[in-house]
């Protein structure tokens, strides 16, 4: 049986990085333990762009951002946008 696949919005991922123990953080942790998180390269680029904004610099360092993006690329399953059928839930 294949693992469950999860897709998260950029806002959920950013919130999980900034607020440990928050609902978004718990959802991400659950997904990591129980399935695969799908990241597109476009999503990873958007996360990088958002985290590079000045208002986030007081919450997350450049090295933490780099470490997360490296983690996302290595651990999560990659998917291309537009490759899924309309028969999704």
C-alpha positions as CSV (number, residue, x, y, z in Angstrom):
1,X,0.0,0.0,0.0
2,X,1.4,3.4,-1.0
3,X,1.8,6.2,1.5
4,X,-0.7,9.1,1.7
5,X,0.5,12.2,-0.1
6,X,0.0,15.6,1.4
7,X,0.1,19.1,-0.3
8,X,0.4,22.2,1.8
9,X,-0.1,25.9,0.9
10,X,2.9,28.2,1.2
11,X,1.2,30.0,4.2
12,X,0.8,26.7,6.1
13,X,4.5,25.9,5.5
14,X,5.7,29.3,6.5
15,X,3.5,29.3,9.7
16,X,4.9,25.9,10.6
17,X,8.4,27.2,10.3
18,X,7.7,30.3,12.4
19,X,5.4,28.9,15.1
20,X,6.5,25.6,16.6
21,X,3.5,23.7,18.1
22,X,1.0,25.6,16.0
23,X,-1.8,23.8,14.1
24,X,0.2,24.2,10.8
25,X,3.3,22.8,12.5
26,X,1.4,19.9,13.9
27,X,-0.1,19.2,10.4
28,X,3.3,19.2,8.8
29,X,4.7,16.9,11.5
30,X,1.8,14.5,11.1
31,X,2.3,14.4,7.3
32,X,6.0,13.7,7.7
33,X,5.3,10.8,10.0
34,X,2.4,9.3,8.1
35,X,3.1,9.9,4.4
36,X,4.9,12.0,1.8
37,X,4.7,15.8,1.4
38,X,4.6,16.9,-2.2
39,X,6.6,20.0,-3.1
40,X,6.7,21.4,-6.6
41,X,9.8,23.5,-7.6
42,X,7.4,26.4,-7.9
43,X,6.3,26.0,-4.3
44,X,9.9,25.8,-3.1
45,X,10.8,29.0,-5.0
46,X,7.7,30.8,-3.5
47,X,8.7,29.7,0.0
48,X,12.3,31.0,-0.7
49,X,10.9,34.3,-2.0
50,X,8.5,34.8,1.0
51,X,11.2,33.9,3.6
52,X,13.6,36.4,2.0
53,X,11.3,39.3,2.8
54,X,12.6,41.7,5.4
55,X,9.7,41.2,7.8
56,X,10.6,37.5,8.2
57,X,14.3,38.1,8.9
58,X,13.6,38.7,12.6
59,X,12.0,35.2,12.8
60,X,14.1,33.0,10.7
61,X,17.8,33.3,9.7
62,X,19.2,32.8,6.2
63,X,20.9,29.6,7.3
64,X,17.6,28.2,8.7
65,X,15.9,29.1,5.4
66,X,18.6,27.4,3.4
67,X,18.5,24.3,5.6
68,X,14.7,24.1,5.2
69,X,14.8,24.5,1.4
70,X,17.5,21.8,1.2
71,X,15.3,19.6,3.4
72,X,12.3,20.2,1.2
73,X,14.2,19.3,-1.9
74,X,15.7,16.1,-0.4
75,X,13.0,14.6,1.8
76,X,9.8,15.6,0.1
77,X,8.5,14.1,-3.1
78,X,8.7,16.5,-6.0
79,X,5.8,17.0,-8.4
80,X,5.3,19.2,-11.4
81,X,2.4,21.6,-11.5
82,X,-0.4,20.6,-13.8
83,X,0.3,16.9,-13.8
84,X,-2.7,15.8,-11.7
85,X,-6.1,14.8,-13.1
86,X,-9.3,16.6,-12.1
87,X,-10.3,13.5,-10.1
88,X,-8.7,14.7,-6.9
89,X,-10.4,15.2,-3.6
